[in-house]
Amino acid sequence: MTSSTTHHAHLRSAAEEYPTKVFLETTSADGNPLSLTFADLEERSRRVAAGLLQRGIRRGDRVAVALPNHAEWLELFYGVTRIGAVLVTLNVRYRETELDYMINQSGARMVVTAAESAGFDFVSFYEGFRAQIPGVDEVVFAGRSGADGWDALPQDPADEALADHEAAVAPDDAAVILYTSGTTGRPKGAVLTHRSILASAAGQAERLGTTSEDTMLCVMPLNHVGGITCAITSCLLTRTTVVMPPAFSPSAALADFARHSVTFFLGVPTMWSLMLADPSLSTLDTSTIRLAVVGGSNLEPTLATNLLTAFPSARLVNLYGLSECSGASILSAPDDDLDQVSRSLGTALTGVELRVMGPDDTECAVGEDGELQLRGDSVASGYWERPEETAQTFVRDGWLRTGDIVNRDEDGHVVMLGRLKEMYVQGGYNVYPVEVENVLTSHPAVAMAAGIGVPDEVLGEVGCYYVVLRPGEQVSEDELREHCGRRVADYKVPRRIVVVDELPTTPSGKIAKAVLREQHATG
């Protein structure tokens, strides 16, 4: 496996090697089940590429996608990237505030979205929203017929013309813009290249030892590196079949384990915990699971023990990754024992260098705490049109500052201690308090807001927000949650809102969130 090539070259190679092997067991946007071989996906993505070219999309243009995990998402991904265009991956749960900024900031010329998802009518939404995204030439709706429907996009390719576009694509060309928020509250678009995604996926596949005999269940969203890199691209490289439902359900996931003889599953701790608590677990045969990979946050010892009890045939693996490193960068080994897996994240993948740096910008000795920094082909090329933030995060000599505090032992095992950043992880989704604080303070009754992540038994962490009201104003917690729910994804809506007279501040006047955490911890 190599990262010195492109996505469409790997898909073509897989289609030539295993033309009749099923790559995807999934659904289309209309809800119908669909089995796609490697050759099927190759041909479908070529037709999508031809349709994009016919509509004027060219190398370097951005196409935004907001879909559940359906076949159309991957047909679009391989269609966009094979002509050198860039896919802007958006969560289907995003609403006006997020979509307005991300679509405009990325300069997307086309948006491909669901006609309807989870009861939300995107067709009606975009009728009123189009004026806010003037750079978008057209919106295509998957699961809808007609001129603006998905079925009108694919076209018969002119082989010679398409081949010329494919040949012009280089490994270091941008493939994906994936948005991740920062301390300013404005999301940053991490630019992942063909090389960076493939490098991370290849390193993961090598560490896990996955093969064409495996079957993976992919429930991580494709707009997340856990979906597009750790699941799809890694499995493409090893010719592994992927079972991909549109969304995660604990009972459905367990049923898929048994129905498809799944051997490999990657989930965040919340997903694993929900499956362990599901009544159907004891009634289904899950003995085929040989790789139980936990990513997204620290693996608690109790969860590790419970997983091995429930899935005795499985090897437990810890995965650490981030958007700016295109996916996985540190993994434990499948033969690591329970103590090792629950104590450390693992070691750096092949092709990934790591160092631990102190506040004085000198490298820490073994066992000393400092900031984790990474370097290698899997590191993103920067943030889309954000030069200052790029310079702050992607520092000299190719090193990426992760913002995570770790230490490591003499064997290179990395132990996670905490985050420099304020982000918390709710049910596997990253939430950045500043973004939610900005939405809260947009309510006319709210003067100030400050949020922290607090522990939760099911979701890992949830948001607790403290607000100061304007003089003479009154507003209920439910009203503020509804206000947020109309403007941001549902997983960002605060679980708890506390109205206070004032917020604690530091001597410099900044909100002292450490004090808020202490107050919450002490009740």
C-alpha positions in Angstrom: 0.0 0.0 0.0 1.2 3.5 -0.9 0.1 7.1 -0.3 2.0 8.4 -3.3 -1.1 8.1 -5.6 -4.7 9.2 -5.7 -8.1 8.0 -4.6 -9.4 7.1 -8.0 -6.2 5.2 -8.8 -6.8 3.0 -5.8 -10.5 2.5 -6.6 -9.6 1.6 -10.2 -6.9 -0.9 -9.0 -9.5 -2.5 -6.6 -12.0 -2.8 -9.4 -9.5 -4.5 -11.7 -8.3 -6.9 -9.0 -11.7 -7.7 -7.5 -14.4 -6.6 -10.0 -17.2 -8.8 -8.6 -16.3 -8.5 -4.9 -18.9 -6.5 -2.9 -17.3 -3.4 -1.4 -20.4 -1.8 0.0 -23.6 -3.1 1.6 -25.5 0.1 2.1 -28.6 2.0 1.1 -29.3 4.7 -1.5 -30.9 8.1 -0.5 -34.3 6.8 -1.4 -33.9 4.2 1.4 -33.5 1.1 -0.8 -30.8 -1.5 0.1 -27.9 -1.5 -2.3 -24.9 -3.8 -2.9 -22.0 -2.3 -4.8 -19.0 -4.1 -6.0 -15.6 -2.4 -6.5 -16.4 -2.3 -10.2 -19.8 -0.8 -9.6 -18.5 2.0 -7.5 -15.7 2.7 -10.1 -18.3 3.0 -12.9 -20.8 5.0 -10.9 -18.2 7.5 -9.7 -16.9 7.9 -13.4 -20.5 8.8 -14.4 -20.7 11.3 -11.6 -17.4 12.8 -12.6 -18.7 13.1 -16.2 -21.8 14.8 -14.9 -19.8 17.3 -12.8 -17.6 18.1 -15.8 -20.7 18.7 -17.9 -22.0 21.2 -15.3 -18.7 23.1 -15.3 -16.9 21.7 -12.2 -13.2 21.7 -12.8 -10.0 21.0 -10.9 -9.8 23.0 -7.7 -13.5 23.8 -7.6 -15.3 22.9 -4.3 -18.4 20.8 -4.1 -20.2 20.6 -0.7 -21.9 17.4 0.5 -24.4 17.1 3.3 -25.8 13.5 3.3 -26.2 10.6 5.7 -24.1 7.5 5.0 -25.6 6.6 1.7 -24.1 5.2 -1.5 -24.4 8.7 -3.2 -22.0 10.2 -0.7 -19.2 7.9 -1.9 -20.1 8.0 -5.6 -19.7 11.8 -5.2 -16.5 11.6 -3.3 -14.8 9.4 -5.9 -16.4 11.4 -8.7 -15.3 14.8 -7.3 -11.7 13.8 -6.4 -11.0 11.9 -9.7 -11.3 15.2 -11.7 -9.2 17.2 -9.2 -12.1 19.0 -7.5 -12.4 19.2 -3.7 -15.2 17.8 -1.6 -16.4 20.0 1.3 -17.8 17.5 3.8 -20.7 18.8 6.0 -22.7 17.1 8.7 -26.3 16.5 7.5 -27.3 17.8 10.9 -25.9 21.2 10.3 -28.4 24.1 9.9 -28.4 27.7 8.9 -25.6 29.1 11.0 -23.1 26.4 10.1 -24.1 26.0 6.5 -24.0 29.7 5.8 -20.5 30.1 7.0 -19.0 26.8 5.7 -20.5 26.9 2.2 -19.5 30.6 1.7 -16.1 30.3 3.3 -15.1 27.3 1.2 -16.4 28.9 -2.0 -18.4 25.9 -2.9 -19.9 26.0 -6.4 -22.3 23.1 -5.9 -24.1 21.6 -2.9 -25.3 18.0 -2.9 -27.7 17.3 0.0 -30.5 15.1 1.1 -34.0 16.0 0.0 -35.1 15.0 3.4 -33.3 13.6 6.5 -34.6 12.8 10.0 -37.8 14.7 9.2 -36.1 17.9 8.0 -37.2 19.2 4.6 -34.0 20.4 2.9 -35.8 21.3 -0.4 -37.9 23.8 1.4 -34.9 25.0 3.5 -32.8 25.7 0.5 -35.7 27.6 -1.2 -35.3 30.2 1.4 -31.5 29.8 2.0 -30.2 30.1 -1.6 -29.9 33.9 -1.3 -27.4 33.5 1.5 -25.0 31.4 -0.6 -24.6 33.4 -3.8 -21.5 31.6 -4.9 -23.4 28.3 -5.3 -24.5 27.6 -8.9 -26.8 24.7 -8.1 -28.1 22.5 -5.3 -28.6 18.8 -6.1 -31.0 16.8 -3.9 -30.4 13.1 -3.4 -33.6 11.1 -3.0 -35.5 13.5 -5.3 -36.4 13.1 -9.0 -36.4 15.9 -11.5 -33.8 18.3 -12.9 -32.4 19.1 -9.4 -32.4 15.5 -8.3 -29.4 13.2 -7.9 -30.4 10.9 -10.8 -29.9 13.8 -13.3 -26.3 14.3 -12.3 -24.5 11.1 -13.6 -23.7 11.1 -17.3 -22.0 8.7 -19.7 -18.3 9.6 -19.6 -16.3 10.5 -22.6 -13.4 8.2 -21.7 -10.6 10.1 -23.3 -11.7 13.5 -21.9 -12.2 12.0 -18.4 -8.8 10.3 -18.5 -7.1 13.6 -19.2 -8.7 15.1 -16.1 -7.8 12.1 -14.0 -4.2 12.2 -15.2 -3.9 15.8 -14.1 -4.7 15.0 -10.4 -1.6 14.8 -8.2 -1.1 13.2 -4.7 -0.7 16.5 -3.0 -3.8 18.1 -4.5 -6.6 18.9 -2.0 -9.2 16.2 -1.8 -11.4 17.2 1.1 -12.1 20.3 3.2 -13.3 19.1 6.6 -14.4 21.8 9.1 -13.2 21.8 12.6 -13.7 24.6 15.1 -11.1 26.6 17.0 -10.8 29.0 19.9 -12.2 31.9 17.8 -15.5 30.0 17.4 -15.3 30.2 13.6 -14.9 26.8 12.1 -11.6 26.1 10.2 -11.5 24.0 7.1 -8.7 21.4 7.4 -7.4 20.7 3.9 -6.8 17.0 3.5 -4.9 15.8 0.4 -5.0 12.6 -1.5 -1.7 11.7 0.0 -2.6 12.6 3.6 -5.9 10.5 3.7 -4.2 7.6 2.0 -1.2 7.7 4.3 -3.3 7.6 7.5 -5.5 4.8 6.1 -2.5 2.8 5.0 -0.8 3.1 8.4 -4.0 2.0 10.2 -4.5 -1.0 7.9 -1.0 -2.1 8.4 -1.3 -1.9 12.2 -4.6 -3.7 12.4 -3.7 -6.3 9.8 -7.1 -6.1 8.0 -7.5 -8.1 4.8 -10.0 -8.9 2.0 -11.4 -11.6 4.2 -12.7 -9.1 6.8 -16.0 -7.3 6.9 -16.3 -3.9 8.6 -19.4 -2.2 10.0 -19.1 1.5 9.3 -21.4 3.7 11.4 -19.0 6.7 11.7 -20.3 9.6 9.6 -18.5 10.0 6.3 -18.0 13.8 6.9 -15.7 12.7 9.7 -12.2 11.2 9.3 -13.5 8.2 11.3 -15.8 7.5 8.3 -14.0 8.5 5.2 -10.4 7.6 6.3 -10.5 5.1 9.1 -13.4 3.1 7.6 -13.8 3.6 3.8 -10.3 4.4 2.6 -8.6 1.9 4.9 -11.0 -0.8 3.7 -10.5 0.1 0.1 -6.8 -0.4 0.4 -7.2 -3.9 1.9 -10.2 -4.8 -0.3 -12.4 -5.2 2.8 -16.2 -5.3 2.5 -18.0 -2.5 4.3 -21.5 -2.7 5.7 -22.7 0.9 5.9 -26.1 1.9 7.4 -27.2 5.5 7.1 -26.8 6.1 10.9 -25.9 4.4 14.1 -28.4 2.4 16.2 -27.1 0.0 18.9 -29.7 -2.7 18.3 -29.3 -2.4 14.5 -25.5 -2.5 14.8 -25.6 -5.7 16.9 -28.0 -7.2 14.4 -25.6 -6.3 11.6 -22.8 -8.0 13.4 -24.7 -11.2 13.3 -26.3 -10.8 9.9 -23.1 -9.9 8.0 -20.6 -11.9 10.1 -18.8 -8.6 10.9 -15.2 -9.0 11.9 -14.2 -5.3 12.5 -16.0 -2.4 14.1 -14.8 1.1 15.0 -16.8 3.2 17.3 -16.5 5.9 19.9 -16.9 4.9 23.5 -20.6 6.1 23.5 -21.5 3.6 20.7 -19.8 0.7 22.5 -21.5 1.6 25.8 -24.9 1.7 24.2 -24.4 -1.6 22.5 -23.3 -3.2 25.8 -26.5 -1.9 27.4 -28.7 -3.1 24.6 -31.0 -6.1 25.6 -30.4 -7.8 22.2 -26.6 -8.3 22.9 -27.2 -11.6 24.8 -29.4 -13.0 22.1 -27.2 -12.5 19.0 -24.1 -14.3 17.7 -21.3 -11.7 17.7 -18.5 -14.2 17.8 -17.1 -13.2 14.4 -15.9 -9.8 15.8 -12.1 -10.0 15.9 -11.2 -6.3 16.0 -13.0 -3.9 18.5 -11.5 -0.5 17.8 -12.3 2.4 20.2 -11.7 5.9 19.1 -12.7 9.5 19.9 -11.7 9.7 23.5 -9.9 7.9 26.3 -10.8 4.2 26.7 -11.9 3.8 30.3 -10.6 0.6 32.0 -14.2 -0.5 33.0 -15.4 -0.1 29.4 -12.4 -2.1 28.2 -13.1 -4.9 30.6 -16.8 -5.0 29.7 -16.0 -5.1 26.0 -13.7 -8.1 26.3 -16.3 -9.9 28.4 -19.1 -9.2 25.8 -16.8 -9.9 22.8 -14.4 -12.5 24.0 -13.1 -13.3 20.5 -12.1 -9.7 19.9 -8.8 -7.9 20.1 -9.3 -4.5 21.7 -7.6 -1.6 20.0 -7.3 2.1 21.0 -7.3 4.7 18.2 -6.2 8.3 18.4 -6.6 10.6 15.5 -7.8 14.1 14.5 -9.0 15.9 11.5 -5.7 17.8 11.0 -3.9 14.4 10.7 -6.5 13.0 8.2 -7.5 10.2 10.5 -5.6 7.8 12.8 -2.1 8.6 13.8 -1.6 6.6 17.0 -3.0 3.0 17.6 -2.4 0.3 20.1 -1.5 -3.1 18.6 -4.1 -5.9 18.4 -1.9 -8.1 20.6 -1.6 -5.5 23.4 -3.0 -6.7 26.7 -5.9 -5.1 28.6 -3.6 -3.1 30.9 -1.7 -1.6 28.0 -4.8 -0.7 26.0 -6.6 0.9 28.9 -3.5 2.8 30.0 -2.2 4.3 26.8 -3.3 5.3 23.3 -0.7 3.1 21.7 2.3 4.1 19.5 2.7 6.1 16.3 1.7 4.5 13.0 4.3 3.8 10.3 5.1 7.2 8.7 4.1 9.2 11.7 6.7 11.0 13.8 5.7 12.3 17.2 7.3 14.4 19.9 6.2 15.8 23.2 7.0 19.5 23.7 7.1 21.6 26.9 5.9 25.2 27.2 9.4 26.5 26.6 9.3 24.8 23.1 11.9 22.2 24.1 11.3 18.4 23.7 10.2 16.7 26.9 12.1 13.7 28.3 10.4 10.3 28.6 7.7 10.5 31.2 7.4 14.3 31.2 4.0 15.9 30.3 3.8 18.2 27.3 1.9 18.9 24.1 1.7 16.2 21.5 3.0 17.2 18.1 2.9 15.0 14.9 4.6 15.0 11.6 4.3 12.9 8.4 2.5 12.4 5.1 -0.9 12.2 6.9 -0.7 15.8 8.2 -3.2 18.1 6.5 -1.8 20.9 4.3 -3.3 23.6 6.5 -6.6 25.4 7.0 -8.5 26.7 3.9 -7.8 30.4 3.5 -6.9 30.8 7.2 -3.2 31.7 7.1 -2.9 32.9 10.7 -4.5 29.8 12.2 -2.5 27.6 9.8 0.8 29.2 11.0 -0.3 28.7 14.7 -1.1 25.0 14.3 1.1 23.8 11.5 4.4 25.0 12.8 8.0 24.9 11.4 9.5 21.8 9.8 6.1 20.2 9.2 5.0 19.6 12.8 1.3 19.7 13.8 0.4 21.0 17.2 -2.5 18.8 18.4 -3.3 20.8 21.6 -3.4 17.5 23.6 -1.3 17.0 26.7 0.4 13.6 26.9 3.5 11.8 28.1 5.2 8.7 26.7 7.2 5.8 28.0 10.5 4.4 26.8 8.7 2.1 24.3 6.9 5.1 22.7 3.4 4.4 24.2 1.5 7.6 24.5 -0.6 8.4 27.5 -3.4 11.0 27.1 -3.7 13.4 30.0 -6.1 16.1 28.8 -6.7 18.8 26.2 -5.2 22.2 25.9 -8.3 23.2 24.0 -11.7 23.6 25.6 -13.4 21.2 23.2 -15.5 18.5 24.7 -16.6 15.2 23.0 -20.4 14.5 23.3 -21.3 11.1 22.0 -18.3 11.1 19.6 -19.0 14.5 18.2 -16.6 17.4 18.9 -18.3 20.4 20.4 -16.5 23.8 20.8 -18.1 26.0 23.5 -17.3 29.3 21.8 -19.6 28.4 18.9 -22.5 27.6 21.2 -21.8 30.7 23.4 -22.0 32.9 20.3 -25.5 31.4 19.5 -26.6 31.9 23.2 -25.5 35.5 23.2 -27.4 36.1 20.0 -30.6 35.8 22.0 -31.9 39.2 23.0 -32.2 38.3 26.7 -28.6 37.0 27.1 -25.6 39.3 27.9 -22.9 36.7 28.4 -22.4 32.9 28.1 -19.7 30.5 29.0 -19.8 26.7 28.4 -17.8 23.7 29.7 -17.9 20.0 29.1 -19.0 17.9 32.1 -18.9 14.1 32.5 -21.9 12.1 31.5 -22.3 8.3 31.9 -23.8 7.7 28.5 -22.4 10.4 26.2 -19.0 10.8 27.8 -19.3 14.5 28.1 -22.2 17.0 27.7 -22.4 20.8 27.6 -23.2 22.9 30.6 -23.6 26.6 29.9 -23.7 29.5 32.3 -25.5 32.6 31.1 -25.9 36.2 32.4 -29.1 37.9 31.4 -29.5 41.5 30.4 -31.0 43.7 33.0 -34.8 43.3 33.3 -34.9 40.2 31.0 -36.3 36.8 31.7 -36.0 33.6 29.7 -36.4 29.9 30.4 -33.9 27.2 29.9 -36.2 25.5 27.4 -36.5 28.7 25.4 -32.7 29.0 25.2 -32.4 25.4 24.1 -35.0 25.9 21.4 -33.1 29.0 20.3 -29.9 27.0 19.9 -31.7 24.0 18.3 -32.8 26.3 15.4 -29.3 27.4 14.7 -26.8 24.6 15.4 -26.7 20.8 15.2 -28.7 19.0 17.8 -25.7 17.5 19.5 -24.4 21.0 20.2 -27.5 22.1 22.0 -26.7 22.6 25.8 -27.9 19.8 28.0 -27.9 22.2 30.9 -28.2 26.0 31.1 -27.7 27.8 34.4 -28.6 31.5 34.8 -26.2 33.3 37.0 -25.7 36.9 38.2 -22.1 37.1 37.0 -19.3 34.9 35.6 -16.0 34.5 37.3 -13.1 36.2 35.6 -9.3 36.1 35.6 -7.2 39.2 36.4 -7.0 40.0 32.7 -10.8 40.0 32.5 -11.2 36.6 30.7 -13.9 34.2 31.8 -12.3 31.8 34.3 -13.7 28.5 33.0 -11.5 26.6 35.5 -13.6 28.1 38.3 -16.8 27.0 36.5 -15.4 23.5 36.3 -14.6 23.5 40.0 -18.1 24.9 40.9 -19.7 22.1 38.9 -17.5 19.4 40.4 -18.3 20.5 43.9 -22.0 20.8 43.3 
